[in-house]
């Protein structure tokens, strides 16, 4: 809720930060696949998902709309 109130600039900065952390955690896990590194990657992906959900909410976009778009894209590839 606090992030939502802080505005779009802060939300998008957090998404960029979390995306970079996902990339870093991915390479660390690939180079040294341990349970800790895997758990760290999962945690970073969760953070990225969360911040994207905040972005959607701040733009009055329902998660179902995103899922519908993914479904359309998947059907188009077949």
N, CA, C and O atoms as CSV, one atom per row, in Angstrom:
chain,resi,resn,atom,element,x,y,z
A,1,UNK,N,N,0.821,-1.200,0.000
A,1,UNK,CA,C,0.000,0.000,0.000
A,1,UNK,C,C,0.861,1.259,0.000
A,1,UNK,O,O,0.553,2.238,-0.680
A,2,UNK,N,N,1.935,1.220,0.765
A,2,UNK,CA,C,2.841,2.372,0.845
A,2,UNK,C,C,3.454,2.673,-0.528
A,2,UNK,O,O,3.535,3.831,-0.938
A,3,UNK,N,N,3.876,1.634,-1.221
A,3,UNK,CA,C,4.469,1.823,-2.547
A,3,UNK,C,C,3.427,2.382,-3.516
A,3,UNK,O,O,3.732,3.267,-4.316
A,4,UNK,N,N,2.226,1.880,-3.446
A,4,UNK,CA,C,1.151,2.366,-4.316
A,4,UNK,C,C,0.934,3.867,-4.126
A,4,UNK,O,O,0.718,4.594,-5.095
A,5,UNK,N,N,0.993,4.324,-2.888
A,5,UNK,CA,C,0.792,5.737,-2.592
A,5,UNK,C,C,1.980,6.594,-3.037
A,5,UNK,O,O,1.819,7.796,-3.250
A,6,UNK,N,N,3.153,6.009,-3.179
A,6,UNK,CA,C,4.349,6.806,-3.487
A,6,UNK,C,C,4.455,7.207,-4.958
A,6,UNK,O,O,5.307,8.020,-5.316
A,7,UNK,N,N,3.605,6.647,-5.808
A,7,UNK,CA,C,3.536,7.111,-7.187
A,7,UNK,C,C,4.212,6.218,-8.208
A,7,UNK,O,O,4.980,5.311,-7.886
A,8,UNK,N,N,3.890,6.518,-9.448
A,8,UNK,CA,C,4.329,5.704,-10.582
A,8,UNK,C,C,5.843,5.674,-10.747
A,8,UNK,O,O,6.408,4.627,-11.061
A,9,UNK,N,N,6.501,6.800,-10.542
A,9,UNK,CA,C,7.960,6.827,-10.708
A,9,UNK,C,C,8.648,5.853,-9.754
A,9,UNK,O,O,9.549,5.115,-10.153
A,10,UNK,N,N,8.225,5.857,-8.507
A,10,UNK,CA,C,8.819,4.960,-7.506
A,10,UNK,C,C,8.486,3.499,-7.837
A,10,UNK,O,O,9.339,2.620,-7.711
A,11,UNK,N,N,7.262,3.252,-8.253
A,11,UNK,CA,C,6.864,1.884,-8.603
A,11,UNK,C,C,7.704,1.364,-9.759
A,11,UNK,O,O,8.214,0.245,-9.694
A,12,UNK,N,N,7.854,2.146,-10.803
A,12,UNK,CA,C,8.611,1.686,-11.967
A,12,UNK,C,C,10.099,1.541,-11.652
A,12,UNK,O,O,10.765,0.656,-12.191
A,13,UNK,N,N,10.621,2.403,-10.786
A,13,UNK,CA,C,12.020,2.237,-10.358
A,13,UNK,C,C,12.201,0.909,-9.624
A,13,UNK,O,O,13.189,0.204,-9.832
A,14,UNK,N,N,11.238,0.576,-8.767
A,14,UNK,CA,C,11.313,-0.685,-8.032
A,14,UNK,C,C,11.241,-1.869,-8.986
A,14,UNK,O,O,11.932,-2.868,-8.784
A,15,UNK,N,N,10.416,-1.772,-10.022
A,15,UNK,CA,C,10.336,-2.860,-10.998
A,15,UNK,C,C,11.682,-3.042,-11.696
A,15,UNK,O,O,12.141,-4.170,-11.876
A,16,UNK,N,N,12.311,-1.941,-12.087
A,16,UNK,CA,C,13.628,-2.025,-12.726
A,16,UNK,C,C,14.659,-2.645,-11.806
A,16,UNK,O,O,15.453,-3.489,-12.222
A,17,UNK,N,N,14.640,-2.222,-10.557
A,17,UNK,CA,C,15.573,-2.762,-9.562
A,17,UNK,C,C,15.353,-4.259,-9.370
A,17,UNK,O,O,16.305,-5.040,-9.355
A,18,UNK,N,N,14.094,-4.648,-9.224
A,18,UNK,CA,C,13.795,-6.062,-9.005
A,18,UNK,C,C,14.119,-6.900,-10.239
A,18,UNK,O,O,14.581,-8.034,-10.111
A,19,UNK,N,N,13.882,-6.357,-11.429
A,19,UNK,CA,C,14.210,-7.091,-12.656
A,19,UNK,C,C,15.711,-7.370,-12.731
A,19,UNK,O,O,16.131,-8.467,-13.097
A,20,UNK,N,N,16.505,-6.372,-12.383
A,20,UNK,CA,C,17.951,-6.568,-12.376
A,20,UNK,C,C,18.356,-7.619,-11.347
A,20,UNK,O,O,19.238,-8.439,-11.606
A,21,UNK,N,N,17.719,-7.596,-10.194
A,21,UNK,CA,C,18.023,-8.592,-9.163
A,21,UNK,C,C,17.646,-10.003,-9.615
A,21,UNK,O,O,18.320,-10.970,-9.261
A,22,UNK,N,N,16.569,-10.121,-10.399
A,22,UNK,CA,C,16.193,-11.427,-10.953
A,22,UNK,C,C,17.281,-11.904,-11.918
A,22,UNK,O,O,17.681,-13.068,-11.880
A,23,UNK,N,N,17.751,-11.016,-12.771
A,23,UNK,CA,C,18.801,-11.383,-13.733
A,23,UNK,C,C,20.056,-11.848,-12.991
A,23,UNK,O,O,20.627,-12.887,-13.325
A,24,UNK,N,N,20.478,-11.091,-12.001
A,24,UNK,CA,C,21.679,-11.443,-11.237
A,24,UNK,C,C,21.495,-12.785,-10.538
A,24,UNK,O,O,22.369,-13.650,-10.601
A,25,UNK,N,N,20.344,-12.954,-9.867
A,25,UNK,CA,C,20.085,-14.211,-9.150
A,25,UNK,C,C,20.034,-15.396,-10.110
A,25,UNK,O,O,20.438,-16.504,-9.756
A,26,UNK,N,N,19.535,-15.163,-11.326
A,26,UNK,CA,C,19.483,-16.221,-12.328
A,26,UNK,C,C,20.882,-16.695,-12.684
A,26,UNK,O,O,21.149,-17.896,-12.722
A,27,UNK,N,N,21.777,-15.743,-12.945
A,27,UNK,CA,C,23.145,-16.124,-13.317
A,27,UNK,C,C,23.896,-16.765,-12.158
A,27,UNK,O,O,24.674,-17.696,-12.365
A,28,UNK,N,N,23.673,-16.284,-10.959
A,28,UNK,CA,C,24.306,-16.897,-9.786
A,28,UNK,C,C,23.818,-18.328,-9.631
A,28,UNK,O,O,24.613,-19.240,-9.404
A,29,UNK,N,N,22.507,-18.527,-9.754
A,29,UNK,CA,C,21.946,-19.871,-9.614
A,29,UNK,C,C,22.427,-20.794,-10.729
A,29,UNK,O,O,22.651,-21.983,-10.499
A,30,UNK,N,N,22.586,-20.253,-11.933
A,30,UNK,CA,C,23.063,-21.066,-13.042
A,30,UNK,C,C,24.522,-21.479,-12.827
A,30,UNK,O,O,24.905,-22.616,-13.101
A,31,UNK,N,N,25.321,-20.543,-12.335
A,31,UNK,CA,C,26.741,-20.816,-12.139
A,31,UNK,C,C,26.980,-21.762,-10.964
A,31,UNK,O,O,27.854,-22.627,-11.014
A,32,UNK,N,N,26.188,-21.582,-9.906
A,32,UNK,CA,C,26.342,-22.424,-8.717
A,32,UNK,C,C,24.958,-22.804,-8.207
A,32,UNK,O,O,24.416,-22.148,-7.317
A,33,UNK,N,N,24.382,-23.873,-8.777
A,33,UNK,CA,C,23.017,-24.256,-8.409
A,33,UNK,C,C,22.935,-24.916,-7.025
A,33,UNK,O,O,23.090,-26.129,-6.890
A,34,UNK,N,N,22.693,-24.108,-6.030
A,34,UNK,CA,C,22.498,-24.608,-4.667
A,34,UNK,C,C,21.058,-24.303,-4.258
A,34,UNK,O,O,20.373,-23.513,-4.907
A,35,UNK,N,N,20.617,-24.924,-3.197
A,35,UNK,CA,C,19.263,-24.647,-2.694
A,35,UNK,C,C,19.121,-23.183,-2.321
A,35,UNK,O,O,18.091,-22.572,-2.607
A,36,UNK,N,N,20.139,-22.608,-1.687
A,36,UNK,CA,C,20.082,-21.209,-1.283
A,36,UNK,C,C,19.957,-20.296,-2.504
A,36,UNK,O,O,19.135,-19.379,-2.516
A,37,UNK,N,N,20.772,-20.548,-3.527
A,37,UNK,CA,C,20.712,-19.712,-4.730
A,37,UNK,C,C,19.376,-19.852,-5.452
A,37,UNK,O,O,18.844,-18.882,-5.991
A,38,UNK,N,N,18.845,-21.066,-5.454
A,38,UNK,CA,C,17.526,-21.284,-6.053
A,38,UNK,C,C,16.453,-20.540,-5.261
A,38,UNK,O,O,15.587,-19.884,-5.840
A,39,UNK,N,N,16.516,-20.647,-3.943
A,39,UNK,CA,C,15.557,-19.943,-3.089
A,39,UNK,C,C,15.678,-18.426,-3.258
A,39,UNK,O,O,14.673,-17.716,-3.260
A,40,UNK,N,N,16.912,-17.935,-3.401
A,40,UNK,CA,C,17.117,-16.501,-3.632
A,40,UNK,C,C,16.468,-16.064,-4.947
A,40,UNK,O,O,15.837,-15.009,-5.012
A,41,UNK,N,N,16.625,-16.875,-5.986
A,41,UNK,CA,C,16.010,-16.566,-7.281
A,41,UNK,C,C,14.483,-16.533,-7.155
A,41,UNK,O,O,13.834,-15.621,-7.667
A,42,UNK,N,N,13.925,-17.515,-6.483
A,42,UNK,CA,C,12.481,-17.549,-6.277
A,42,UNK,C,C,12.025,-16.299,-5.526
A,42,UNK,O,O,11.007,-15.702,-5.875
A,43,UNK,N,N,12.761,-15.908,-4.513
A,43,UNK,CA,C,12.424,-14.710,-3.755
A,43,UNK,C,C,12.460,-13.453,-4.600
A,43,UNK,O,O,11.587,-12.593,-4.477
A,44,UNK,N,N,13.461,-13.339,-5.455
A,44,UNK,CA,C,13.568,-12.161,-6.325
A,44,UNK,C,C,12.437,-12.129,-7.348
A,44,UNK,O,O,11.905,-11.061,-7.649
A,45,UNK,N,N,12.068,-13.288,-7.882
A,45,UNK,CA,C,10.943,-13.340,-8.827
A,45,UNK,C,C,9.650,-12.944,-8.111
A,45,UNK,O,O,8.816,-12.242,-8.682
A,46,UNK,N,N,9.482,-13.390,-6.871
A,46,UNK,CA,C,8.303,-12.984,-6.082
A,46,UNK,C,C,8.264,-11.467,-5.917
A,46,UNK,O,O,7.209,-10.850,-6.066
A,47,UNK,N,N,9.406,-10.870,-5.612
A,47,UNK,CA,C,9.461,-9.412,-5.459
A,47,UNK,C,C,9.071,-8.714,-6.763
A,47,UNK,O,O,8.333,-7.728,-6.750
A,48,UNK,N,N,9.568,-9.228,-7.881
A,48,UNK,CA,C,9.239,-8.638,-9.183
A,48,UNK,C,C,7.749,-8.783,-9.479
A,48,UNK,O,O,7.115,-7.836,-9.943
A,49,UNK,N,N,7.187,-9.961,-9.215
A,49,UNK,CA,C,5.742,-10.155,-9.404
A,49,UNK,C,C,4.963,-9.151,-8.560
A,49,UNK,O,O,4.030,-8.510,-9.044
A,50,UNK,N,N,5.353,-9.023,-7.302
A,50,UNK,CA,C,4.644,-8.118,-6.396
A,50,UNK,C,C,4.635,-6.690,-6.941
A,50,UNK,O,O,3.588,-6.044,-6.984
A,51,UNK,N,N,5.790,-6.207,-7.351
A,51,UNK,CA,C,5.871,-4.827,-7.821
A,51,UNK,C,C,5.104,-4.633,-9.130
A,51,UNK,O,O,4.555,-3.558,-9.374
A,52,UNK,N,N,5.065,-5.655,-9.962
A,52,UNK,CA,C,4.236,-5.578,-11.164
A,52,UNK,C,C,2.756,-5.553,-10.809
A,52,UNK,O,O,1.979,-4.866,-11.472
A,53,UNK,N,N,2.354,-6.281,-9.785
A,53,UNK,CA,C,0.957,-6.242,-9.338
A,53,UNK,C,C,0.593,-4.863,-8.802
A,53,UNK,O,O,-0.517,-4.378,-9.021
A,54,UNK,N,N,1.530,-4.237,-8.100
A,54,UNK,CA,C,1.297,-2.871,-7.617
A,54,UNK,C,C,1.123,-1.925,-8.805
A,54,UNK,O,O,0.241,-1.067,-8.794
A,55,UNK,N,N,1.961,-2.082,-9.823
A,55,UNK,CA,C,1.848,-1.260,-11.030
A,55,UNK,C,C,0.483,-1.443,-11.690
A,55,UNK,O,O,-0.162,-0.469,-12.077
A,56,UNK,N,N,0.051,-2.683,-11.814
A,56,UNK,CA,C,-1.259,-2.943,-12.406
A,56,UNK,C,C,-2.358,-2.266,-11.592
A,56,UNK,O,O,-3.232,-1.606,-12.155
A,57,UNK,N,N,-2.318,-2.426,-10.294
A,57,UNK,CA,C,-3.339,-1.832,-9.430
A,57,UNK,C,C,-3.349,-0.319,-9.555
A,57,UNK,O,O,-4.413,0.300,-9.561
A,58,UNK,N,N,-2.174,0.276,-9.654
A,58,UNK,CA,C,-2.105,1.732,-9.740
A,58,UNK,C,C,-2.644,2.262,-11.072
A,58,UNK,O,O,-2.948,3.447,-11.207
A,59,UNK,N,N,-2.754,1.368,-12.044
A,59,UNK,CA,C,-3.308,1.735,-13.349
A,59,UNK,C,C,-4.698,1.144,-13.561
A,59,UNK,O,O,-5.200,1.117,-14.684
A,60,UNK,N,N,-5.317,0.673,-12.481
A,60,UNK,CA,C,-6.657,0.077,-12.546
A,60,UNK,C,C,-6.753,-1.039,-13.584
A,60,UNK,O,O,-7.726,-1.131,-14.332
A,61,UNK,N,N,-5.730,-1.877,-13.611
A,61,UNK,CA,C,-5.709,-3.034,-14.510
A,61,UNK,C,C,-5.825,-4.284,-13.643
A,61,UNK,O,O,-5.047,-4.491,-12.711
A,62,UNK,N,N,-6.808,-5.105,-13.970
A,62,UNK,CA,C,-7.009,-6.357,-13.230
A,62,UNK,C,C,-6.028,-7.418,-13.726
A,62,UNK,O,O,-5.676,-7.445,-14.906
A,63,UNK,N,N,-5.593,-8.284,-12.826
A,63,UNK,CA,C,-4.722,-9.386,-13.208
A,63,UNK,C,C,-5.400,-10.247,-14.281
A,63,UNK,O,O,-4.727,-10.771,-15.170
A,64,UNK,N,N,-6.708,-10.390,-14.203
A,64,UNK,CA,C,-7.432,-11.185,-15.200
A,64,UNK,C,C,-7.246,-10.632,-16.611
A,64,UNK,O,O,-7.240,-11.397,-17.575
A,65,UNK,N,N,-7.094,-9.315,-16.745
A,65,UNK,CA,C,-6.860,-8.716,-18.056
A,65,UNK,C,C,-5.518,-9.157,-18.620
A,65,UNK,O,O,-5.393,-9.418,-19.817
A,66,UNK,N,N,-4.526,-9.236,-17.761
A,66,UNK,CA,C,-3.194,-9.692,-18.182
A,66,UNK,C,C,-3.255,-11.167,-18.561
A,66,UNK,O,O,-2.684,-11.581,-19.570
A,67,UNK,N,N,-3.945,-11.949,-17.753
A,67,UNK,CA,C,-4.070,-13.382,-18.055
A,67,UNK,C,C,-4.822,-13.608,-19.357
A,67,UNK,O,O,-4.473,-14.503,-20.127
A,68,UNK,N,N,-5.856,-12.803,-19.611
A,68,UNK,CA,C,-6.573,-12.893,-20.882
A,68,UNK,C,C,-5.649,-12.600,-22.058
A,68,UNK,O,O,-5.694,-13.280,-23.083
A,69,UNK,N,N,-4.813,-11.582,-21.898
A,69,UNK,CA,C,-3.863,-11.232,-22.973
A,69,UNK,C,C,-2.863,-12.365,-23.204
A,69,UNK,O,O,-2.528,-12.669,-24.348
A,70,UNK,N,N,-2.397,-12.977,-22.150
A,70,UNK,CA,C,-1.478,-14.114,-22.295
A,70,UNK,C,C,-2.162,-15.277,-23.007
A,70,UNK,O,O,-1.548,-15.951,-23.835
A,71,UNK,N,N,-3.416,-15.506,-22.689
A,71,UNK,CA,C,-4.172,-16.563,-23.356
A,71,UNK,C,C,-4.302,-16.273,-24.849
A,71,UNK,O,O,-4.112,-17.164,-25.677
A,72,UNK,N,N,-4.624,-15.026,-25.191
A,72,UNK,CA,C,-4.730,-14.642,-26.608
A,72,UNK,C,C,-3.403,-14.854,-27.326
A,72,UNK,O,O,-3.368,-15.380,-28.438
A,73,UNK,N,N,-2.336,-14.451,-26.698
A,73,UNK,CA,C,-1.017,-14.601,-27.332
A,73,UNK,C,C,-0.662,-16.066,-27.519
A,73,UNK,O,O,-0.084,-16.441,-28.539
A,74,UNK,N,N,-0.999,-16.889,-26.550
A,74,UNK,CA,C,-0.706,-18.319,-26.650
A,74,UNK,C,C,-1.500,-18.959,-27.782
A,74,UNK,O,O,-0.977,-19.799,-28.514
A,75,UNK,N,N,-2.759,-18.565,-27.926
A,75,UNK,CA,C,-3.598,-19.100,-29.009
A,75,UNK,C,C,-3.074,-18.653,-30.383
A,75,UNK,O,O,-3.128,-19.411,-31.352
A,76,UNK,N,N,-2.570,-17.420,-30.453
A,76,UNK,CA,C,-2.070,-16.891,-31.719
A,76,UNK,C,C,-0.840,-17.632,-32.209
A,76,UNK,O,O,-0.582,-17.672,-33.412
A,77,UNK,N,N,-0.074,-18.223,-31.294
A,77,UNK,CA,C,1.152,-18.931,-31.672
A,77,UNK,C,C,0.878,-20.334,-32.207
A,77,UNK,O,O,1.745,-20.941,-32.835
A,78,UNK,N,N,-0.312,-20.841,-31.963
A,78,UNK,CA,C,-0.626,-22.227,-32.384
A,78,UNK,C,C,-1.064,-22.298,-33.812
A,78,UNK,O,O,-1.361,-23.383,-34.313
